[in-house]
Amino acid sequence: MVGAGTMGAGIAQVAAAAGHPVLLFDLRADALSAALDRTRQGLERLVGRGKLSQNAVDALLGRIRPVERLEDLAPAALVIEAISEELDSKRRLFEQIEGICGEHTILASNTSSLSITALAATLRHPERLIGMHFFNPAPVLKLIEVVSGLATAPAVADCIHASAVRWGKQPVRARSTPGFIVNRIARPYYAEALRVLEAGGADVATIDAALKEAGGFRMGPFELMDLIGQDINFAVSRSVFDAYFHDPRYRPSRLQQELIEAGRLGRKSGRGFYDYHPGSAQPVAREARPGPAPTQVSVYGDLGPAEALVAALAGAEIAVQRTMIGPGFIVVPGATLALTDGRSATRRAAEEGIADLVLFDLALDFAKASRIVIAAADQAPAPAIEAAAGLFQALGKAVSVIDDSPGLIILRTVCMLANAAAAAVGEGVCSAADCDTAMRGGVNYPLGPLAWADAIGLTRVATALDHLYECYGDERYRAAPLLRRKLYGGRRFHE
């Protein structure tokens, strides 16, 4: 293991826990001792919680041997580097290791963004270089992206994949392209939130609350960017954008750049989108005023992903009159409600002749969601919002009213994530199964983007993207060819 920083020490611990003798090298001797101290402290906390025995800790640490010279790595069958993210530095390191280790030694990089093909280009045997992208903290998170460059031998990829499985990890295979799987496909989670904020559609706290409490995501995009670091998150967005020759799908945000210029880097600087200084007041999500609880509603047509609302209404002792004819509406006194389809409420009200239209956003599980986001058409009278809010409040849900934004918050985010995933799979970066595994394991999404697209229907996803494209005229919303192909072929991604 070359590099004894947080990632290097964590990977060394993973390998040692699997029973491997590990040689740990770093140019700085103090980094080696600090790494072993951190590892011991972390393991002893597990002993204190009864999750590990002291004998197991001692045995694991006994398998990690710090070495002072790069030449001491000669016996290794696998060398993993976790040094700074600089192409030239990593290349020079691998050139040195290639001259030290045997011809059958596998060389692996923990890079999160650099091209494996480029890293291997100066080696005599580029076929034995592969990417092993662990996620932080390496001993805890199971996902590993096993990344093959243009020259990587299939046998090397198979060996590393099998080894990762034996280490108790969850490996996914990827082709070396900018961002690999996770860092590429995750871009819309941040980009769409930033776009809604820039357009004045909703505030930071409301967007975060919506994606957590209705969308089922573990963290909202703004608090996640603050945790990662605005500078780091922006740098990844910028590098992916540049690597794809400025494809609009990956365009970074000027608002985020401005935050960085102001020194608001997130938690590490004390302020980002949120203020982390002691005693600072934290913003809260918008809450609608209490509206009238309906005693009876009429439901027309199939509500699609929102069908669970029908049972919830009946469970709340609200009489439901059901007619299976129509495009999917819930009608209460004073308002007509519909699930957003990517159009603004104002446009849809005009096109469908519904003056009191209020749109509601997608939810991961409408029965369990604790918050619902709604937006009214400009034509709608003021009581329409109160009537719509009262319906969802009667189901025990908090209601956030936002400005009339195409696709609201959750639907547009989910559709863009699914579209990014479809593009990656269509380009042969990864399989649909590995894509969803990576996004759940690497960034804790509640569903894989393609599984979510299957669940809500590919027609709904493509329609929402088309509507967003019509509204903004921005190529970032163009549907991926594989999404169209699956849709026209009547197939799902997971079939």
Secondary structure as GFF3:
##gff-version 3
##sequence-region A 1 495
A	DSSP	alpha_helix	6	17	.	.	.	ID=ss1
A	DSSP	beta_strand	22	25	.	.	.	ID=ss2
A	DSSP	alpha_helix	29	48	.	.	.	ID=ss3
A	DSSP	alpha_helix	54	62	.	.	.	ID=ss4
A	DSSP	beta_strand	64	67	.	.	.	ID=ss5
A	DSSP	three_ten_helix	70	73	.	.	.	ID=ss6
A	DSSP	beta_strand	78	81	.	.	.	ID=ss7
A	DSSP	alpha_helix	87	100	.	.	.	ID=ss8
A	DSSP	beta_strand	106	109	.	.	.	ID=ss9
A	DSSP	alpha_helix	116	120	.	.	.	ID=ss10
A	DSSP	three_ten_helix	126	128	.	.	.	ID=ss11
A	DSSP	beta_strand	129	134	.	.	.	ID=ss12
A	DSSP	beta_strand	143	148	.	.	.	ID=ss13
A	DSSP	alpha_helix	154	166	.	.	.	ID=ss14
A	DSSP	beta_strand	170	175	.	.	.	ID=ss15
A	DSSP	alpha_helix	182	185	.	.	.	ID=ss16
A	DSSP	alpha_helix	187	198	.	.	.	ID=ss17
A	DSSP	alpha_helix	204	213	.	.	.	ID=ss18
A	DSSP	alpha_helix	221	228	.	.	.	ID=ss19
A	DSSP	alpha_helix	230	243	.	.	.	ID=ss20
A	DSSP	three_ten_helix	248	250	.	.	.	ID=ss21
A	DSSP	alpha_helix	254	261	.	.	.	ID=ss22
A	DSSP	three_ten_helix	267	269	.	.	.	ID=ss23
A	DSSP	beta_strand	296	300	.	.	.	ID=ss24
A	DSSP	three_ten_helix	304	306	.	.	.	ID=ss25
A	DSSP	alpha_helix	308	315	.	.	.	ID=ss26
A	DSSP	beta_strand	319	323	.	.	.	ID=ss27
A	DSSP	beta_strand	329	332	.	.	.	ID=ss28
A	DSSP	beta_strand	335	339	.	.	.	ID=ss29
A	DSSP	alpha_helix	345	352	.	.	.	ID=ss30
A	DSSP	beta_strand	357	360	.	.	.	ID=ss31
A	DSSP	beta_strand	371	376	.	.	.	ID=ss32
A	DSSP	alpha_helix	382	394	.	.	.	ID=ss33
A	DSSP	beta_strand	398	401	.	.	.	ID=ss34
A	DSSP	alpha_helix	410	426	.	.	.	ID=ss35
A	DSSP	alpha_helix	432	443	.	.	.	ID=ss36
A	DSSP	alpha_helix	449	456	.	.	.	ID=ss37
A	DSSP	alpha_helix	458	472	.	.	.	ID=ss38
A	DSSP	three_ten_helix	475	477	.	.	.	ID=ss39
A	DSSP	alpha_helix	481	488	.	.	.	ID=ss40
###
